[in-house]
Amino acid sequence: MKRALGAMPPRPGARRPATSVVLAAAAIAVAAACGGADDRRPVLDSARAAPDERAPAPAAPGAAPYHAEELRDVTGDGRPERVTIDAAGPRDDSLAVRLTIRSAAGDTLLYADEWRSAEYFKYLGPPASLPADSVSRVVRQRLGALLADSAFGRVPAAGPPKAPGSVTDAVLYDLAAHQVRAARGIAPTAPLPADANDAVERAARVPALGERAATLARELRGRPMFTYHAGGEATHGVAWSATERRVVKVLSCC
């Protein structure tokens, strides 16, 4: 279920000649007889109106925020979770995009990720070199595809460890990142700072963690998976792990 996821009164004391009143009444009668919907709109005298009395200018094209959500059973417990996409910014090529997965009641955040819409142009050229309507179309299509039916599937076979694109490799780095978050007191759903990359790489090289990742990857096979594209080479898949009691990244591909 998607919700997708805008005649001045006379001055006091002013008097009009009788003839003017008659002519004005006649003009009103004619307008009422033959006018359409547009004729019923109040007319503003732009020569006398103050600037703040005039109709506001329309919003800049492409500046409208984006919101969409889908209720899907991401955890596999038979109850739907709320998968939401929100994007906002001054232009379509500079939107901050945020993905969240919450419990159906909305009170528990299970997973979150953020990226910029500029990433969608990594292989299309600078947005400034493209027509404005093309930029808007590209971004809105990418956002619309995030919650398509094809984004909801099942975790594939584990694949070999350390093989780029395999479930085992994605799970290994998810476990390593989770370990670093815990050591630094960072919430499981919060992004890691860039200076944590080396720590994640060191954790991923520990043999015991590799064995644990292989076991978890086999456990997750066939479980519900949500896949999304964050621009460029960033395609991710996530699934709920009963063992870890959290959402685990099972796909992180080029």
C-alpha positions as CSV (number, residue, x, y, z in Angstrom):
1,M,0.0,0.0,0.0
2,K,1.7,3.1,-1.2
3,R,1.1,6.6,0.0
4,A,2.8,8.7,-1.8
5,L,4.1,8.3,0.1
6,G,-0.9,24.7,-3.2
7,A,-13.7,43.6,-6.5
8,M,-11.9,45.4,-3.9
9,P,-14.5,47.0,-1.5
10,P,-15.1,50.7,-1.9
11,R,-13.1,53.1,0.3
12,P,-15.1,54.3,3.3
13,G,-17.0,57.4,2.5
14,A,-16.4,57.2,-1.2
15,R,-19.5,58.0,-3.4
16,R,-20.3,57.1,-7.0
17,P,-22.6,58.9,-9.5
18,A,-25.9,57.0,-10.0
19,T,-25.0,56.4,-13.6
20,S,-21.8,54.7,-12.6
21,V,-23.7,52.4,-10.3
22,V,-26.1,51.4,-13.0
23,L,-23.3,50.7,-15.5
24,A,-21.4,48.7,-12.9
25,A,-24.5,46.6,-12.1
26,A,-25.0,45.9,-15.8
27,A,-21.4,44.8,-16.2
28,I,-21.7,42.4,-13.3
29,A,-24.8,40.9,-14.8
30,V,-23.2,40.4,-18.2
31,A,-20.1,38.8,-16.6
32,A,-22.3,36.4,-14.5
33,A,-24.3,35.4,-17.6
34,C,-21.3,34.5,-19.9
35,G,-18.3,34.1,-17.7
36,G,-16.6,30.7,-17.0
37,A,-14.7,29.5,-13.9
38,D,-11.8,31.9,-14.6
39,D,-14.2,34.9,-14.6
40,R,-15.1,34.2,-11.0
41,R,-11.6,34.8,-9.7
42,P,-11.1,38.1,-7.9
43,V,-9.2,40.6,-10.0
44,L,-6.3,42.4,-8.3
45,D,-5.3,45.9,-9.4
46,S,-1.5,45.4,-9.7
47,A,-1.0,49.1,-10.0
48,R,-2.4,49.7,-6.6
49,A,-1.7,46.5,-4.8
50,A,1.1,46.2,-2.3
51,P,3.7,43.5,-3.1
52,D,2.6,41.3,-0.3
53,E,-1.0,41.3,-1.6
54,R,-0.1,39.7,-4.9
55,A,-0.2,36.0,-5.6
56,P,3.1,34.3,-4.6
57,A,5.5,33.1,-7.3
58,P,5.3,29.3,-7.9
59,A,8.0,27.2,-6.3
60,A,11.1,26.5,-8.4
61,P,10.8,23.4,-10.7
62,G,12.2,20.3,-9.1
63,A,12.2,21.7,-5.5
64,A,9.1,19.7,-4.4
65,P,10.0,17.2,-1.6
66,Y,9.4,13.5,-2.3
67,H,7.8,11.0,0.0
68,A,6.7,7.4,-0.6
69,E,6.2,4.4,1.6
70,E,5.3,0.8,1.3
71,L,4.1,-1.7,3.9
72,R,5.9,-5.0,3.4
73,D,6.9,-7.9,5.6
74,V,10.7,-7.3,5.6
75,T,11.4,-9.3,8.8
76,G,9.5,-12.5,7.8
77,D,7.4,-12.6,10.9
78,G,4.1,-12.2,9.0
79,R,3.6,-8.5,10.0
80,P,4.4,-5.7,7.6
81,E,7.1,-3.1,8.3
82,R,7.0,0.4,7.0
83,V,9.6,1.1,4.3
84,T,9.8,4.9,3.6
85,I,11.7,7.1,1.1
86,D,12.0,10.8,1.8
87,A,14.0,13.3,-0.3
88,A,14.3,17.1,0.0
89,G,16.5,19.9,-1.3
90,P,16.7,23.0,-3.4
91,R,16.9,21.1,-6.8
92,D,16.4,17.6,-8.0
93,D,20.1,17.1,-8.5
94,S,20.9,18.1,-4.9
95,L,18.3,16.2,-2.8
96,A,19.2,14.5,0.4
97,V,17.6,11.0,0.1
98,R,16.8,9.0,3.3
99,L,15.6,5.4,3.5
100,T,14.1,4.0,6.7
101,I,12.6,0.7,7.7
102,R,10.4,0.9,10.8
103,S,8.0,-1.3,12.6
104,A,4.4,-1.0,11.2
105,A,3.5,1.2,14.2
106,G,6.4,3.4,13.4
107,D,7.9,3.4,16.9
108,T,11.0,1.3,16.2
109,L,13.7,2.1,13.6
110,L,15.1,-1.0,12.2
111,Y,17.3,0.3,9.4
112,A,18.3,3.6,7.8
113,D,20.5,4.9,5.0
114,E,21.2,8.2,3.4
115,W,22.7,9.4,0.1
116,R,22.6,12.4,-2.3
117,S,20.6,12.4,-5.6
118,A,23.7,13.7,-7.4
119,E,25.0,10.1,-7.2
120,Y,22.4,9.2,-9.9
121,F,24.4,11.2,-12.4
122,K,27.7,9.4,-11.9
123,Y,27.6,7.8,-15.3
124,L,25.3,10.4,-17.0
125,G,27.5,13.5,-16.8
126,P,27.2,16.6,-14.6
127,P,23.6,17.6,-14.1
128,A,24.4,21.1,-15.2
129,S,25.2,19.8,-18.7
130,L,21.7,18.2,-19.0
131,P,18.3,19.9,-19.7
132,A,16.5,20.7,-16.4
133,D,13.5,18.4,-17.4
134,S,15.9,15.5,-18.0
135,V,17.5,16.0,-14.6
136,S,14.1,16.0,-12.9
137,R,13.0,12.9,-14.9
138,V,16.1,10.9,-14.0
139,V,15.8,11.6,-10.3
140,R,12.1,11.0,-10.0
141,Q,12.4,7.7,-11.9
142,R,15.2,6.5,-9.6
143,L,13.2,7.5,-6.5
144,G,10.1,5.9,-7.9
145,A,11.9,2.6,-8.5
146,L,13.1,2.3,-4.9
147,L,9.8,0.8,-3.7
148,A,8.9,-1.1,-6.8
149,D,7.8,-4.7,-6.5
150,S,11.1,-5.9,-7.9
151,A,12.9,-4.4,-4.8
152,F,11.4,-7.0,-2.6
153,G,12.8,-10.5,-3.0
154,R,14.7,-13.3,-1.3
155,V,18.3,-13.6,-0.1
156,P,20.2,-15.7,-2.7
157,A,22.8,-18.4,-1.9
158,A,25.7,-17.4,0.3
159,G,28.5,-17.5,-2.3
160,P,32.2,-17.7,-1.4
161,P,33.7,-15.5,1.3
162,K,35.6,-12.4,0.2
163,A,34.0,-12.7,-3.3
164,P,32.8,-9.2,-4.3
165,G,29.1,-9.2,-4.6
166,S,28.5,-12.4,-2.6
167,V,26.2,-12.6,0.4
168,T,29.0,-13.9,2.6
169,D,31.2,-10.9,1.8
170,A,28.4,-8.4,2.4
171,V,27.6,-10.1,5.7
172,L,31.2,-10.1,6.8
173,Y,31.6,-6.4,6.3
174,D,28.2,-5.8,8.0
175,L,29.4,-7.7,11.0
176,A,32.7,-5.9,11.0
177,A,31.0,-2.5,10.8
178,H,28.6,-3.5,13.6
179,Q,31.5,-4.4,15.7
180,V,33.2,-1.0,15.2
181,R,29.9,0.8,15.9
182,A,29.5,-1.0,19.2
183,A,33.2,-0.3,20.2
184,R,32.7,3.5,19.4
185,G,29.2,3.7,21.0
186,I,27.5,4.5,17.6
187,A,23.9,3.4,17.2
188,P,23.4,0.4,14.9
189,T,21.3,2.5,12.4
190,A,23.7,5.4,12.3
191,P,26.3,5.8,9.6
192,L,30.0,5.3,10.4
193,P,32.4,8.2,10.0
194,A,35.0,7.9,7.2
195,D,37.9,7.4,9.7
196,A,36.3,4.1,10.7
197,N,37.1,2.4,7.4
198,D,40.5,1.1,8.5
199,A,39.0,-0.3,11.7
200,V,36.3,-2.1,9.7
201,E,38.9,-3.6,7.4
202,R,40.9,-4.9,10.3
203,A,37.9,-6.5,11.9
204,A,36.9,-8.2,8.6
205,R,40.3,-9.9,8.5
206,V,39.8,-11.8,11.8
207,P,39.2,-15.5,10.9
208,A,36.6,-16.0,13.6
209,L,34.4,-13.2,12.2
210,G,34.7,-14.8,8.7
211,E,33.4,-18.1,10.0
212,R,30.6,-16.4,11.7
213,A,29.7,-14.5,8.5
214,A,29.6,-17.7,6.5
215,T,27.3,-19.3,9.0
216,L,25.0,-16.3,9.1
217,A,24.9,-16.1,5.2
218,R,23.7,-19.7,5.0
219,E,21.1,-19.0,7.7
220,L,19.7,-16.0,5.8
221,R,19.3,-17.8,2.4
222,G,15.7,-17.5,1.2
223,R,14.7,-14.9,3.8
224,P,12.9,-11.7,2.7
225,M,15.3,-9.2,1.2
226,F,14.9,-5.5,0.3
227,T,17.3,-4.2,-2.4
228,Y,17.8,-0.6,-3.3
229,H,20.1,1.5,-5.6
230,A,21.8,4.6,-4.1
231,G,23.4,5.8,-7.3
232,G,26.7,4.9,-9.0
233,E,27.8,1.4,-8.1
234,A,25.9,1.4,-4.8
235,T,23.4,-1.3,-4.8
236,H,22.5,-2.8,-1.4
237,G,20.3,-5.6,-0.1
238,V,19.2,-6.0,3.5
239,A,17.4,-8.7,5.5
240,W,16.4,-9.4,9.0
241,S,18.5,-11.8,11.1
242,A,16.8,-13.5,14.0
243,T,20.3,-14.5,15.3
244,E,21.6,-10.9,15.2
245,R,18.2,-9.5,16.1
246,R,18.7,-6.6,13.6
247,V,18.7,-5.9,9.9
248,V,21.9,-7.1,8.2
249,K,23.3,-6.1,4.9
250,V,23.4,-9.1,2.6
251,L,24.3,-7.4,-0.7
252,S,26.7,-4.6,-1.3
253,C,27.6,-4.5,-4.9
254,C,29.2,-2.6,-7.7
